Amino acid sequence: MHFLLAAESNSFVEFLKYALRDAPIYETSFGMFVKVVAVLFLCFGVPYLLGKGIARALKLRDLAGKIGWILCAVAIASTPFLYQMYHGNSPWSAIRLGIDLAGGSNLVYQLDTSQKGEETVNNVLMARMVGAITRRINPDGTKDVVVRQVGADRIEVIIPGADNQTVEDFKRKITNLGSLEFSILASRNKNPDIVEAALNSPSDSVFVGRKLKGKWRSIMPLKVDEEEVPNPEFDNDPDLVTRQDPNKPEGFKQLLLVVDPEPNNQVTGQFLRRAYPEIDQDTGSPAVGFLFNSQGARRFSRLTRAHQPDKDGFKYRLAILLDDMVKSAPSIETEIGAMGIIRGSFTQREVNDLVDTLNAGALPVPLDKVPIQEYTIGALLGETTVQQGKFAIVLASLVVVAFMLLYYGRYAGVIADFGLIVNIVLVLGVMSFIKASFTLPGLAGLVLTIGMAVDANVLIFERIREELRRGSSLRMSIHNGFARAWTTIVDANVTTLITAVILFYIGTDAVKGFAVTLFIGIVMSMFTSLYVGRLFFDILERKRWMKELKMHSLVGATNLNFLGKRGIAAVASLILIVVGLFAFVSRGDENYDIDFRGGTMISFTFQSPHEFEEVNQALKKSFAEKFDSGITLESLGAEKGIEYRLRTTATNADDVREEDVERAISETFPDQLTKITVTYGDVKTVPADTLASVDETTTTEETGKDDAEKPAAGDEDVRHLVELEFSGETSFDTVRRLLGDELGSLEEGDVPKYPDTDSLFEFRGLAGSGITAKPTEIKKFTKMELIANGALGLEDLHNSLKSMQTKLADNPIFTGVQRFEGQVASEAKLNALYAMLASLAAIIAYIWLRFQRITFGFAAVAALVHDVLCVVGLVALASYLGSSAAGQMLLLVDFKINLPMIAAFLTIVGYSLNDTIVVFDRIREVRGKNPNLDSAMVNTSLNQTLSRTLLTSLTTLIVVAILYVFGGEGIHGFAFCLVVGIVVGTYSSIFVASPVLLFLMNIAQKRQATAN
């Protein structure tokens, strides 16, 4: 199950915020109170009254509470869909689709290295940047958002199916520096020496003698109709020291702050344990609460204790700096410890953004506010694949419902199907309520959840069947069936819930998304099978509408000697694992998809629209033949079929360059790609100081490089100016790359003549849509002025411009060419491994506690390890067999391990564990109080649970087989893992877990006998 969730709401208060989120900010308290009461009544009062009415009509008044709670749960889960309908939208608009189904927005940001300080821009720093941004926009690790490094100093962010407002919210979260600091405002009465030095110095840093004693910091402006205006909060305090902000228009001011010379006294966001939304008790407006760790609490307490109000009534003011700007400065009334509140003119949206930013931590290096690339991307899977997937999902759902109805008859079958429908409503409602992004594998996982949810019903129904066979009455059979199945269901699901919790806290983003989905699915399936199902059985039986319960039987009573085949099974498992792992190791990096490996991405444009599937299949065939490499394709822009971006691992090979990839694309689509030509005028050389006003007033793109990085050749006191005119709109970034490639190829001796080409030039837009573009939009121009540093020789400039002109005339234009890192870094892989190991340890501990023997836990883990190793090996073997006739008949392809397949592996673990616990629970029941365990007890248990094991496996296997055959490319690898995983998991619960348990118990018995 590969659901990626946005777990942003964790209380009923958040639910109320959802229901009332469009309430005007100026609404009266009474109006808000009425709305809250109305929502509570609709969600709790109406279902309760309706449940009471239904119970009265049925003359089963004691069931009123149960009926009401079920209706209440359905009502709350339906809220997101009803909310959309209330606003005139389709109810399905409450479901957010992921990048693969609906596309989204793609942003590429560059580090502002002019403010990097002492940081070194390398892969370690970029990994920290990616981590900080991920924590900001995906704090729970459960959204379908991609954040990864591209190039040496750029970060790519892909946001699924986002509207303009959501994208703008993400932009703020991404680019906000996120630093928090507390400092004392300077006072004319208390700090005269600092004030005097500050007023006599234009610098932002204030020194008294040789010691840093103060600093000027800008007051954060207010926003009125999206325009910044001066904040008047500090205008009426004559004791404070202010000055005009030198970097802003008249009226915007800076405040003077006191700097503590002792670093150990400084209070910053690095000591923050967490931030959270709060309400200012004085004004009722949104605010931000914060909690320090022990060290931060000591420092904050020391700072505020040292600045208590004086006896004469003077109160110090504590400046709260966000991103190095003063947000507010409340008076210090008393000593403050670990907790506090940040007040200000916040909206609720700003509070939420700030909370996420502070909890994520400050960025090590700021990002440029304007992304250097911004695209709208189409569905990654293509329309055909999406339709195939949807068809498979609908077909699989119908098959499950029909199977349960036919097998269990008109009573149990209908109850099971109704429970499944309620389960779907609850799961979809919860996931929509917490703003889930549904990927295609995620929707397939939902169907699989339904298939696995059948297991609880099967356990109950088979227990009821056993009671009926013993001659119990129908009412007693229902009672005992639920009572006996309860323990097994709880044990099987609690172990999986423990796994989900550990995976969420330790695992990677994709693993966390799976963990949240797994948790929701398990809780809802337990609720519907044990609570909803029991209620309907009680109603049907007590009203005498159901006088008998007829169910079909898959297998009758059996007496098979399973343990007699354990030797053969052990040899078969060992051979499969050894051969599979050998195949896996032999393939090396070829086992992994782009999610893990990274590569190169290149954008290109067609002269006329081309269908996504046509382009995708042609490029896959071409790259497989030329480079033996896979690709992923993305459709860009609002105009369908014109602009695409390709990602490939081809350049990971030593002998493949970016130019080779560009040539392969051109040869795949000869004379079909767009070309952009350029003409340029004469080069003018002017003194550098004459351009100062130009740099301040025109649209330029900063290079973000330190002056120290510029080459030492030439005259840096001059600038070379030349106008460039293009046949189509082009971005600064594209021209910088093209010109930089030409200059970078020049050598002086055996070393590059210009090692840092980016520092040699900047641009000014002269004509094109970029002139009127918004501040946060990408700017493209048909005409621009190149401003080259004098360090660049005139002859080299002429030659490079000529070479660029020739290259553009002869070749299609490729934009956004840069390396990108895998979405799953090596550190993330280790975290995923740690999460799995921790989960296995927790499983052993729980089973040890419940079964009173640690051997049960070790046996269950042995089966899990066996299953994962077998499936990984089978994936590698299937990839080898994909090109053979047998492989093609079985629909095998060159499977690559990607994020959806990782979720499939985790699903297999949950499925196998569930199956094993059911068998172990029956072994415990058969064994009774006997301290020993023998083959007869194990065989008896396996035979008694065989019907349930085969029925559950068959139902789930039918689902995943349909997804595998009809689901299309988007879920093919995901479904393959599940097909083989269910077969292996069923096999292991019989032929691995049980024999291992018997083996371990025998060892324990022998040791005990020896000790005695």
N, C-alpha and C positions, 0 to 999 in steps of 0.2 A: 504493500500500500504506500503510494508515494503522494500523500497529501501534504501540501505545504500551507501551514496555517499562520494567521496573524493573531496570536493569542494576546489580544490587547484588553480584554474585558474579563475580569476575574471575580466579579461580585455583582450582586443585584443592583448596586448603585450604578455600576457601569451600564447595566441593562436600562435603567431609567434614563441615563444620559443618551443612550442610543435612541430610545423612544421619543425623547424630548429634544433631540440635538438641533432641530431647526427653530427652537423657541427664540424669539427676539431677545437680544441682550438687555433691552430696556423694559422687558415685561415685569409687571408687578409681582411681588412675593405672593400675593393672594392668587393671581393667575397661575403662577407656577405650582402653587399648592394644589389648586383644582386639577391641573393636568396630572400631577403625580398621583392624586387620589383616583383619577379616572383610569390611569394606566394600571394601578394596583387592583382596582375593581374588575377591570376587563380580564386581567391575567389570573386573579385569584377568586374574586367574588363571583363572577359569572360562571366559571367552571364548577365552583363548589355548589352553587345553587342549582345548576343544571344536573350535576351528579346526584344531588339530593332529590331532584324531581324524577330522574330516571330510576333511582332506587325505590322511591315511593310507588312509581308506576309498576315496577316489577314485584312490589311487595317484599323487597329484600333491603329493608332500611339499614341493616348492619353493614351493608356494602357501600353506603353513600360516600363515606370517606375515601375508599379506594377508587371508586369511579371518579370522584372529584379530583383526586390527585393526578390521575391519568389525563383527564381533560385539561387540567392546569398545565401539565408538562407539554402537552400538544399545543396549547394556546401560546405559551412562552416561545416554543420552538417556531411557531408560525409567525411570530412578530416581525422578523425581517421581511417576509414575503407580503404580509398585510400592509406594512409600512410603505413598500414600493407601490402596491395597488392603491393605497390612499392618496399617493402623489401622482397617480395617473400613469405609472410605469408598469411594465410587465413584472409579474411576481418573480420571474426567473432572473431579473436584473439584480436581485439580492445575492445571487451567486457570482462571485468574481472568478473569471477564467484566468488561467495562467498564461505565461508567455507562449507556450507551445500551441495553445488553442486560440488565443485572441491577440497575440503580439503585445505591444506596449511601447514604452519609450526607452531609448538608448542614449545615455549621456557619457561623454568622455571628458574628464577633467585633468588639468595639468597642475603639478605642484608649483606654487609660487616660490621658487628657490631663492628669490631675492630676500626672503624672510626666513631662510632655513637656519640662520644662526650657526651654531656649532654642529648641527646635524650633517651627516654625510648621506647623500642620496645614493642608496644602494638597495639591493633586494631585501635586506633586513628592515630598513626603514619603510620600504613600500609594503612589506608584510604588516608592519605596525599600522600603517595608514589604512590598509584594507580592513584590518581587524577593527579599528576605531570606527570607520564608516559603517561597517557591517553592524556593529553594536548599536549605532544610532538609528539606522533605518530598518533594522531587523533585530530588535533587542531580544526577542524571544527565540530567534533562530528558526522561525516557522513561516516566513513569508517566501513566496516564490520570487525572490530578488537576487540578482547576480551582482556581486562586487568582486572585481579582480584587477590585477595589474596588467596594463598594456604598455608596451614600450618601456623605456628606462625610468620615466618620471610621470606616468599617466595612469589614471584609474578609470575603469569602465564600470558603469552602473546600468543595469537593465531592470526596468520597473514594469511589471505585467499590467496590461489593460488599464492604464491609468488615464484619468481625465486631466485637463489642464491644471485644475486647482491642486489635485494630488501631486502632480509633477512639481509644481511650484513649492509645495510643502516639502517634498523630498529634497529639492535643491537647497532650501534653507537648512535642513538638517545636515546635508552633506557638507556644505561650505562653511557653516558656522564653526569658528575655531573651538568653541566649547570649553574655554578656560574660565575658572571661577577663582576669585581672590577676594580677601577681606582686608581692608586697610582703614586707618583712622584719617579723617579729614583734618587738614591743617587748620589751626585756629590763630587768628591775629593775636589773641591774648596769650595763648599757651605756647605758641611756636614762633616767636618774633624773629629769631635768627633764620629759620627756614623760610619764612615769608619774605624777609629782606633779600635773601640770596635768590629766591625764585623770581621776584619782581625785577631783579637786575640781570637775569639770564634768559636768553631766548630759547635755550635748550629745554627738552622735556625732562631731563635729569637735573636735579638740584643738588649741588655739592656745598657743604659748609666745611671750609678747609679742604681736606682731601677725602672726606667721607661723604658718601651718598646719603642724604638725609630726607630728600623729598622727590616727588615726581608729579608732572602735570599729566592728567588723563582726561580724555574727552567725556562729556556728558552724553549718554545715549539719547538720541533724539526720539521724539514721539512720531507716530504715524497717523496722519489724517488724510483719509481718501487716498491711501497708498503713497502719499507725499510726506517726506520728512520735514518736521518743524522743530524749532528749539524747545527743549524741555525747561519750563519756568520754575521747576521745583526749588531751585537753589537761589533764586533771584532776590528773595526777601530776607536773607540771613547775612547781615553786614559783617559778621565775624568770619565768614568763609572767604576764601581767596579764589577768585576766578579771573580768567582772561579769555580773550577772543581765540577760538580754535583756528590756528593758522592754516589748516587744511580744509576749512569749510567756509561757506558764505557768512556774512555778517549776522550776528545773533546767536550763532552756535558757539558754546563756550567750553572751556576746560576748567577742571577743579584741581587744586593743589592737595596732594596727599602726603602723609608722613610715611617714610620708609624706615622700617626697623632694621638697623645694621646687622642684627644677629639673625642669620638664616634659619636657625632652629625655632625662631619665634613666628615666622611667617605662616599664615593660614591660607592654604590654597585648596583647589579641588582635588588634588592628589590624595587627600585624606578622606574624601567623600565615600561613605559606605553606600548610600543611595539617596536619590532625590525622588520626590513624589508630588502629585497634584495636591493642593491644599486650598482652603478658603480663608481669606483674611477675615478674622472675627470682627474687626473694627468696621470694615467697609462692606463685607459680604462679596468682595470681588475675588476673582481667581488669583492664586499665589502659588509659590513653589516652596514646599517644605524640604528640608535636607537633614541628613543624619550623618555625623562624622564617625570615623572609627576611633579607637581609644586614643591614639596619638593626636589626631585632629581635635578631639574633644579637649584634651589637655591644653593644646595650644590656643584653642578658641576661648577656653575658660581663662587662661592666663592673660590673653589679650583684653578681654572684656573686664576682667577683675582689675587690671591696671588702669582702666579708664572709666571708673565709676563716677557718678555725678559728684561735683564738688559741694562743699558745705554752702557755698554762695549760690547754688542752684545751677551752675554751669553744667551742661551735658555735652559730652563728646558725641560725635556722629560717626557711625561705622559705615564706610563706603563698601558697597557690594559691587564688584567689578565682574561683568560678563564680557568675555572676549576683549578684555583690556579697556572696557568702557564702563563708566559709573552708571549703573542702572538705578540705584536708590541709595539713600544714606540715612537710615533711621537713627534716632537718638538711643544711646545705651542707657537703659534704665537700671539694669542689674547684671550680675554675672550670668553668662550664657555658657552652657556646656556642650553636650553632643548634638542637640537638636536646635533648629531655628527655622525661620521662614523668610523668604525673599518676596517683598512686596514690590509693586510697580503697576504701571498701566498695562497689565497683561490681558489678552483675550484667552479664552480657554484653549484655543488652538496653539497659541504661543506657549502656554504653560506646558501642554503636552509635548511640543517640540523641544522645549528647554529641558524638560525632565529626561527625555530620551538622550539628548545631547550630553547632559551632565553625567548621566549614568554610564554613558559610553566612554567618557573621558575626552580630554583635549586632543586635537590633532597634533602630532609632532611637528608638522610643517603645514602652513596654510595652503589651501587650494585657491586657484584663480576663481573668482565668483562666476565668470562666464564660462560655460563648457566650450571646449574647442571643437567638439562635434556633438550634434544632437539630431537624432533621427526618430521617426515613428516607424517601428518595425512591425511587419505582419506576422501572422501565426507561423511559428517555426516549422511546424509539421506539414503545412500545406493543406488546402481545402479537401483534397481527395483523401488524404490520410486521416484527417479529422472525421470525415463522414464515415469512413470504414470503422474507425474506433467507436463512434457513436452507435453504429448499427450493431457491432459486436456486443456492446454494453447492454443495449435494449434486448437483444436476443438472449443473452445470458440471463438477464433478470427474469424474462418470461419463462425460460426453461426451469429456473429454480422454483418459481411460484407454481408452475404446472406440475413439476415433479413432486413437490410436497403435497399438493392437493390430491394427486393420483395415488400416491403411496400410502398416505395416512388417512385418506377418506374424508368424508364431508364434515366431520367434526374436528378431529385433531388437525387435519390438513388445513381447514379454513382458519382455525385458531392460529396455526403456525404462520400462515400467509398474512393474516391480519397483524400478527406481532411483527412480521418483517416490514410491513408497510409503516407501522408506527415507528419501528426502528429507523427506517429511512427518513421519515419526517423529523425525528429527533436529531439524528446525526446531521442531516442537511441544515436543520434550523440552528443547531449549535455552531456548526462550522460557518454558516452565513453570518450568524450573530457576532462571531469573533473575527469576521472579515477574512475568511479563508480564500486562498487562490487555488482553484481546482485545475490541476494539470490533467492531461489525458490519462497517464498512468494512475493518477489519483482517483479519477472517476472509475477506472477499471478496478482499482483497489476497493472502491465503495461496493462494487458488485461482489468482489471477493469477500468483503466483510459480511455481506448478506449471506453468501455461501457458508462462511465459517460460523455465522450466527445460528445457522440451522443446527449446528452441533449441540447447542444447549437444549433445543427442542427435541432432538433425537435422543439425547440422554434421558430426558424426562419421559418421553413417550415409550422408550424401550423399558424403562423402569415400571411404568404403568402396565405395559404388556406382561412383564414378569409377574406382577402382582395379580393380574387377571388370570394368568395361567395357574397360579397357586390357589385359585378359587375365591379370592377376596371380592367383596362387593365393589360396584363401580365407584361409590363415594370413597371407600377405604383405599381402593387402588389408586385413585387420584391423589389422595392425601399422602399415602406412603410413597408413591412415585415421585412427587415433588420433594418430600422429606429426604428420601434416599439420594436423589440426584443433587440436592442442595450442596452437600459437602464436596462432591466431585466437581461441580461447576465452580464453586468458590475457590477450591484449591487450584484448579486449572487456570482460572482467570486472575487470581491474586498473584501467582507467579509471573504471569505476563504483565500485570500492572506494575509490579516491582521493576521488571525489565524496562517498561516504558518510562518510569520515573527516572531511573538511573541513566538511560539513554538521553533523556531530555537535559539533565544537568551536566552531563559529561560530553555528550556526542557533538558532532559537527552540525551545521545548519540543517542539511538534508535529513540527518538522523533525528534531530529535534522535531522536525516537521512530522516525520513518521511517528515519533513517540507520542506527540499530542493526538494525532489521529487515532493511533492504537488505543490510547487511554479512553478517548471519547467513544470509540466503537465498542470497546469491551464493556464499559459502564452501561451504555444504552442497550446492548444486547442482553446483559444480565437483567436489566430492569424489565425489558419487554418479555423475556422468556419466563422469569420467575414471578413477576408481579402481574403483568398484563395477561400472560397466558393462564396463570392460576385463577385470576378473576373470571375469565370467560369460561373456564372449566366449571368453576363453582356455580356460575349463573345457569349454564346449560343443564348441569346435573340437578341443581336444587329446583329448577322450574320443570324438571322431568321432560325437558325437550330432548335430552340425550339419555336414552335408556340403556344403550349398549355402545361399545366403542370397538369398531372393526378397523384393523390396520393390516396392510400387506406385510409379508415377511421376506426379507432378502435372502436370508439363510436360516435354516432351522437349527435345532440343537446339534452341535458338533462335538466331536471328541478327537481332535487332531493333535498329533504329537509335534508341536512346534519346536520344542527344545531339542528334539531328535535331529533337527536339520541345522542346528546352530553352527556345527563345524563347517558345513558347506557354505552357509551364509557368511561366516567369518572370512573364509577364503575369497568368496566373491566380493565382499566389501573391500578387503585388502587390495585385491587386484585392481578394482575400480579406482580406489583412492591413489594408489601408486602410479598407475597409467595416467590418470587425470592430472595429478600434480606434475608429472613429468612433462605432459603436454603444456601445462600452464607455465612452468618455468622456462620451457623451450621457447615459448612465444614472447616472453619478456614484456617490453612495453607495448607490444602489439595486442596484449590483452585489454588495454585500457582505451577508452574513448577520449575525446577532446576534453571532457570534464576534468580528467586527471592529468593530461599530458601537456595541454597548452599548444601553442603553435603560432601561426601567422594569420591575420585577418586582412582582407583586401576588399574594397568596395568598387563596384563598376556599374556603368549605366548603359542601357540599351537605347538604340535610336527609336525603337517602337516597342510596344508592350509584348512581353513574353510570359507564357503561363509558368507558374512556379514549378509544377511537376516536370514540365519539359526541361527547364533549366537545371533543376535538381538532378534528374536522372542523367542528363548529358554530362554534367560535371562529375558526378560520381563515377561514371564509366571512364571518363577521360583521366581522372586522377588515380583510379585503380590501375589503369594501364601504364600511365607514365611514372607514377611515384609509389604505387602500391600503398596508397594512403587514403584514408577516409576524409570526408568533409561534412560540415554542417552549413546550411544556407539560410539566410535571413532576407526577407523582403523589406526594403526600406522605403520611406516616404509615403505620402498620401496618394500619389498616382500609382495605381496598381500595375505591377509587371514591368516597371521601368528601371528601378534602381535596386540592386542586390548587394549583399555582403557575404563573402565566403570566408569560412574559417577552416583551416587545414593543418594537419600535423606534418605535412610533407617537408617543411623546412626544418624539422627536427633532425633530419638526416644531414650528414656532414656535406654532402655534395649537391644539395638542393638549396638554391638561393631564392630570394623574393622575386628576382627577375624571371626565374624559371617558372614560378607560379603564375606571374602575369602573362608570360608567353603561352602557358597552357590554357589559360582562360581565353586569350585572343584566338588561339587555334581551334578551340572548341566552338567558338561563335565568330567565324571569319566575316569581317566587314559588317558586323551587326552591332558593335559597341560604339559608344559615342566618343568622338574626338573633339578636343578643344584646342584651338590654335592660339598663338600669342604673337603680338607685334610689340616692339619697344622702340622708344625714341632715343635721342642723344643723352649721354651721361653728362650730368652737370656736377661740378665739385664746388662746394660752398663751405665756409667755416662752420664748425660744429655749434658754436655759440649762437649762430643766427637761427638755429632750429629749435631753440628752447621754447618759444611761444607755440610753435607748431606741435611739439610733443604734448603740450598741455591742453590744446584745444581741439585736436583732431582725433579721429578714431584710429587708434593704433593697437597692435597686439604686442604686448610685452614679451620679450624673450625669456624673462625670468632667469637670467644668468648673471653672476657676479662679474664686475669689471676685471677682476683678477684672472678670470678664465679666458679673456680675449687674447688672441695671438699678439705677439710683440712686434710683428712686422708692419710696415707702413706708417702713415701719419694719422694718428687717432684724433687729431684736432680738426679734421675735416670730415665731411660726409659726401658720399656720392649719391646723387638723385637721378632716378630714371623712371619714366612712366611706362607701365605695362598695360596693354589692352588685350582682353581675351574674347574669344568668340562666344563664350558662355560664362555664366556666373561661377566664380571660383573662390574658395576660402583662402585666407592667409596661410593656414596650416598646410594646404596642398602645395602652394607655391614654395613655401619654406622647405618642404620635403624635396621637391623636384630640384630646386636650386642648390639645396644642401647636398644632395647626392652628387651633383656635378662638381661642386667645390671639394667635397670630401674625397673624390677620386684623385685629386691633384696631390702629387708627392714632391718632396724636397729631399733629395737623397733617398734614403730608405724609409722615411717617416712621412706621415701625412703633413701637407703644408698647412692645412687649416683643421686642426684636431677638434675644434669646437665651432662648427659652422653656424649654430643657432645664435651665437652672440654677435654675428657679423652684420645682421640686418634686421630691420623692422619695416612695417608697412603702414600706409595710410590709404584708406578707401576713398575713391574719387567718384565712382558711379556704380549703381546697382542697388539691389534691395537692402544691402547692409547699411545704407545711409539712414534708412528709416526704421531699422530693426530695433526691437526693444532691448534694454540693457542686458537681459539674461538670454537673448537669442543669438544663435550663430549668425555671423555676418559674412555675406558673400557679395562679391563685386565683379563687375565686368571691366572695371578700370581701377588700377591702384598705382600708388607711387612706392617704389622701392627706395628705402633710405639705408644705404650701406655704410658701414664703419670704414674710416680711412685705413684701417689695418688691412682691408681687402684691396689688393692691387688692381689697378684699372684694367690691365690686360687680362687678368684672371676673371674679372667681372664680365668683360666683353665676351670672352671665350665661353664662360659658363652660361650666359644668356643665350648665345648662339646655339650652344649644344642643347639647352633646354627647349629652344624653339624648334630645332630639328626633331628632337625626340617626340614632342607633342604632335608635330605634323605627321609623323610616321606611325604613331602608336595610339591606342585608345587611352583615355584618361583613367587612371586608377587612383582612388583617394583613400585616405584612412589606412594606409599601409603601415602596419606595425605588429610587433610581436605581442602576444598576450599569454598570460600565465594560466595554468589550469585552475578551474574553479575550486578544486580540492587540492590544497597544498599538502606537503609532506607532514607538516605539523598536525593538520586536520586529520590525516590518515591515522597518525598515532593516537589522537584523541578518540577517534572512532574505535580503534583497537582497545584502548583503555576502557572505554564505555562497555564494550562487549565483555571484557574480562571481569569488570566490576559486576555486570549483570549476571554472569555465570556464578560468581561468588555469592551473590544475593540469592540466586535460585537454590544453590546448595544449602544455604543457611535456612531458608524458609522450609524447604522440603525436609530438612533435618528436624526442624521444629515440629512440623505437622506429622511426620511419619516416625519420629523418635529414633531414626537411624540415619546416620550421615551417608550410608551406602546408597540410599534411595537418591540422594542429591547427586552423588558422583555418577550413578548410572544414568540419570537424566541428562547430565552434562555430556557424558560420553556419547549419547545419542545425538545431541545437538552438534557437537564437534564433527561427528561422522557425517551428518546431513550437510553441513556447510562445505566440508571438504569434498564430498561427492558432487555437489552441485557446481562448485567452482571448477572441478575437474571436467565435468560434463560440458560446461560452457566452452572450455578450451578445446575439448575433443570435437564438439559440434562445429566449432569454427574451422577445424582442420577438414571435417567431412562436408562442409558446405558446398564445395564445388563438385562433389561426386554425384552420381546418379541417385544413389540412396539418400544422400543428404538433401538433394533438391526435392525428392519425393516427400521427405519428412519436413520440408520447409525450413531446413537449416541454412543459416547464413554465417558470415564472419561476424559473430557476436563480439561486441566490445563492451566491457564493463563500464557503465555510466551510473549516474545518480539514481535513476529509477531502478536499476538492477540491484544497487545496494539496498534500496528499500525492499526489493523482492527477497534478498537474502535474509533480512530481518523478519519479514513475514514468515519465511520458512521456519525460522527459529521459533516464532510464536506458535505456528501451527504444530510443529513437531513436539514442542513442549506440552501443548494442550493434549495431544494424542497420548503422549507418554504418561501424563498425570492420570488420565482416565484409567489406563491399564494398571498403574500403580495403586490407585485407589481401590480397584477391585481386588488386587492381590492382598492389600491390607485387610479388606473385608473377609476374603476367603481364609486368610491366615489366622484371623481372630487373635486370640491371646497366646497362640503358639509362638515361642521365642525363635523357633527354627523355620526355615523356608526350604521346600524341596521342589523338584521338577513337577510333581503332580499338582501342587498348589498353583504354580505359575501357568501350567498348561490349562488347568481349570479356569483360571482368570482370563487367559487369552481367548479361550473358547466362548466364555460368557460375554465378553465384550466384542467378539468378532463382528457380530451384526452391526453394532453401533460404529465400529471402526470402518468397516467397508462402506456403510451407508453414507457416513460423513465424507469419507474420502471420495466416493463416487460423485456425490453432489458437488463438492468443491472442484473436483477434477473436470466435470462437465463444464463448469463455468470457465475455468482457465483455459480449457481446450478450445472453447468457442472464441475466447479472446485471442488465443494463439493463431488460430486458423483465419479468423475474419477481422482481427483487430487492426491490421495494417502495420506499417513500419514503426509508428510511434510507440507501440506497446509490444512489439514482437519479441524483443529480448527480455523484457519484463515478464511477459507471459510464459516464455520458454523456461525461465528460472522457476516460475511457480508450478508449471506442469511437472518438471522433473523433481522439484522440491516436494510436492505432495506425494508423489510415488515413493520417493526415498524416505520421506517422513513417516508414511504409513508402514513401510518395510522396517524402518529402524525401531519403531515402538514395539514391534513383535520380535524381530530377530537381532536387535542390538541392545536396547535398553533392558529388556527382561532377562536375557542371558547374562549380561554384565551384572545386573542386580543379584542374580542367583550366585554368580561367581564370587562377588564381593561378600555376600552373606555367608557363603560356605567358608571363605577365608576367615571371616570374623568368628564363625562358630568353632573352627579348628583352633584358632588362637585362644578362645575362651576355654575350650576343652583342655588344651595344653596347660594353660595357667592354672586350671582347677586340679 
